[in-house]
């Protein structure tokens, strides 16, 4: 029966059914074909219990924060500030893309949302200055993978909720890995800029730099308040999301005066749609995980892993390879919800810090956004930037390989994730 369910799961994916529906349909088919139809009576309760968690409240609040910052002109000012700083060096606009993604990562917390937004802004600008359109799109997509790593992060919230791990600790653990990714992409741009003679723009005057610095200060309040609030214990990660919404509204409405009351309905509608998409996926993945637990699949995988080796080094290597493969066919959030209950017993058995493992699994599944054949980020950017899928995949390969190398550095250098949380006692 398990084989039939697996084949159905793969078939549903291949014919293009949305992953949330695939999870629910596969579970229902299993219940009826395995003679466990009575479990359907408990399915509605399971759907609700998967969402009945205070930590998940941060998701719509951070999504609303991102929408308010886009509508209030905060996002555009961050991009302008990055361009003023480094736009004059060779490949300057490519550096701007990476730096702007770092700024926005601390606001949006969603790689897909960030890739979509930055594709609209940066790809046409880079093409005007002489960059190939496919390279511009590939860089925009690849550098957006820092979004779920630098706090606040939607994927960290979900992992922390599923694994009962400190969300504040995960937020702080993502800072150094996010910086490492930014440095890695910067070095790659420097090499490619030298090799292909990337263009450069005019140097900004000291007056323009000063004015842009002053102008961007209110925009930096949102990530600053979130980070300081969590560090000082003034509020939890979920409460910080509510504070971030308020600050984003005040900055957009009263400092930059671009947040018009007429924009609010669209902002709220976009937030509701995005939230509904994510929460429906979480609910469906919860009953799918229930089915997996009923079949004792986590125990089977744990026993198989332990029979191969009792070394944490080997375990982490196998998990990384497994997750990279999973990321090519499954949406990151769905994979996270399905796999965390399966892998956490192994994490405990191998005495791996759950915060460190959380960063590893989140980076892994984020890299899946730019991994063919099903990387959702590839489809989003290909559509928005109007670049052929095959060309985008080819242009993304050097950045994908760099991301995998950085992933293994973070995997085996524990201090990259645990230095700040341990220093803060999180």
C-alpha angles and dihedrals in degrees: 000000000000091000091053091051092049091050091048090049091053092044093051090050094048094052090054104253111158112263094240091058092043090057093049096043093048091051093049091049090051093051093053100039094045092051093248098117089133087072088068087076089067096042097092090052090050091050091054096042090056088063099036096098128114092216092063090062087079091069099069090038094054090044089053089049091055092049092049091050092050092047093044097055094248095121094052091051092053090053092048091050092052090049093051090052102049108004093106098062123087107282088013096153090052089054088048089057091054095043093045089051089054091052093046094044089070089056111034100034091192121099094201093051091046094047091050094049097043092047089061092048108035108030096064090043093050092047090053090056094051106269118137110258094231092052091049091051093045093050092047091052096043096048090049090071088083087070097086092041104053111066136293095048129173092203091052089052091054094045092047091050094048096045099035089239124149107270090200089053091050091049091054092043090060096060100080095040089051090053091047090054091049091050091047093052091045091055090048091052091049090054095045091044091055092044098046099028097240116207125255132207131220120290114254118237121248089251093056092046091051093047092048091048092054091044093053097049095089089050090056091056093084099060090035094055092045093051097041092044093054093043094051094042091239089134141354125256090263093048089048088061091058091048090048090055091053094047092047090052093048093047094046095043105037107020103038095017093211097113100095119192087236090064094058097081091055091044092052093044092051090049093050093049093048092046093048091051093052097041093048088053091049091050093049092045089051094061090042088054088048089057091049091050091048089056090048091234093149090058092048092051092045092052091047092051093047091049091056096052142334092214118112088210092060092041093055091047092052092045092051092051091046094048093046089055092045089050090061093063108022133062110250098240093046091048090048094052092046098043105038094072088047097049103036094079088055092047088055093045092053091043094237117161107254091219091054091046090048091058091047095051093043093051090046095053092043090055085057088070089074098035118102142258098036104008101144092206090060092056094045095050093039089056099042097041092041094231123145111257094234093052092048092051091051093048091048096054098088090049092046091053090048090051091052092050091051089047091058091046090055091043095057099030100067095182090070089073106023102042096086098037091050092046089052094042093240 
